[in-house]
């Protein structure tokens, strides 16, 4: 009977040393997890060049959509851009311009506003705000739209027959 009491008294002490982690071990693991998550989040976050590329890719697709909409609706559609934002306008029956009420061709802000916009074309006069008009015909004037902020720059080129590409 005496040995049974001694064995049960020793058993909890033996299990206590094996049953869990010390506070130091838990803190070390949490520190390693925190550093790993920090490195992963830094590598996932886009830099300024990637963000500008993403904006330019979106604008390129929206310009292509606006061109196609102008042909389908048989009405000129204009892309109008400011330093902070851009929007699409449609010409009404009186020849005036009104904001296009469309889910895709809605007013948007540049992610890295303010941006500098420059357009080069064979026969365009610089306007403020910058405006590109897509007519009813499937052939337009080729142009290059350059969007820049800080040292980053990206250009959208249009060949006049519906192809838009990033440079």
N, C-alpha and C positions, 0 to 999 in steps of 0.2 A: 504494500500500500504506500509506503514511503517513497518507493521508486516511481510510482505512478504520479504522485504529486510533483516530484522533482522533474519528470519529463514534461508535464503540462506547463510547468513554470518556465522551463527553458524554451519551449516551442514558440511562444509569441515573440520572444526576443530574436530568434532566428528568422522568423517570417518578417519581422519589422525591418530587418536589414536588407531583405530581398524584395519586398513588396512594392516599392515605389521609387520615384526619382527624387533626388535632392533638389533644393531650390536653385542651386548653382547650375545643375544640369538643365533644368527647365529654362533658366535665363539664357544660357548659352544657345540652346536650340532656338529660342525666340529671336535672339540677336542674329543668328544665321538666316533664319527665315526672313527677318526684316531687311537684311542686306540684300538677299536674293530678290525680294520683291522690289526693292529700290532700283536695282540694276535692270530688272525686266521693265519697269515702268519708264526708265530713262530711254531704253532702247525702243520702246513702243511709241513714245511721244514724237510726233512729227516735228521736223525742224522748219525754219522759215521757207526754205526752198521747196520742201515737199508740200507745205501748205499753199504756197503760191501756185505750184503745179496743179494741185487739186482744184483750186479756184479756176484756173485757166482751163482745165479739162471740162469742168462743169459749164463754163461760159461757152466753150467750143461746141458742146452738145446742145446747149440752149440756142446758140446762133443757128445751128443746123435745123433745129426744130422751128425756129422763127422763120427761116427761109422757106421751109416746107409749108408752114401755116399760111404764109403770104400767098403762095401759089394755090393752095387748096381753097382759102377764103376769097381769093381774087381781090385782095386788098393789101396795100403796102403795110408792112410791119417794120418798126424801127427799134433798134437796140440803142438805148441812151444810157451813158455811163458818167458818173461823177466820181470824185475821189473816194467817197465812202460807200457808194451803193450804185446799183444799176437796175434798170427796169426795161420793159418792153411796151411800146405804144402801137396803136393801130390807127390808121387813117379813117376818119368818118366820111359820111357822104358829102359834107361841106368842104372837105380838104383839110380840116383841122386834125389834130392828134389828140387822142385820149388814151389813158392808161388801159392796157389790155387786162381784162378780168379773166385770168386763167390760172389754174392750179400750178402748172409747170412754169409758165412764163410770167411769174409774179415778180414784184420788186424784191431784191435781195441785197444784203450787205456784203462787202468784201471782208474776208476773214482777217486780213492784215491791213485794214484801213488805217490811214489814207494810203492810196496807191497813186502812181503816176500812170497815165494812159497816153499812148501815142499811136497814131494810125498813119500808115503810109499806103498810098494808093495812087493810081495813075491820074485820076481826075477828081480828087476830093479837096475841098477847102476846109482847113481846120475850123471846127466849131466848138463852142463851149456851151453846154456840155458836149462831149463827144457823141456823135450819132451816126449809126450805120443803118441805112434803109434797104430793106429787101423788097423788091418789086414783085409783080405778078408773074413775070417771066422766069423761066428756070435758069437763065443765064444772067449773072450779075457781074459787077466789077471785082476783079481780084484785089485783095488787100492783106495787109499784115497789121494786126493789132498787138501792140507790146504793152504788157502790164508789168510794172516794176515797183518795188518797195525796198528801200535801203540799197544793198548791193545785189539783191536778187532780181532776176528778170526772166520773163517767159513771153514767148510770142505765139500768137495764133495766126496761122496763115490760111487764107481762103483762096481757092483757085478760080472762083467765079461760077463753077458748075456744081457746087454743092459739097465739095470736099473741104473739110476743115482739119488742120493738123497742128500739133504743138511743135514748137521749135525750141 
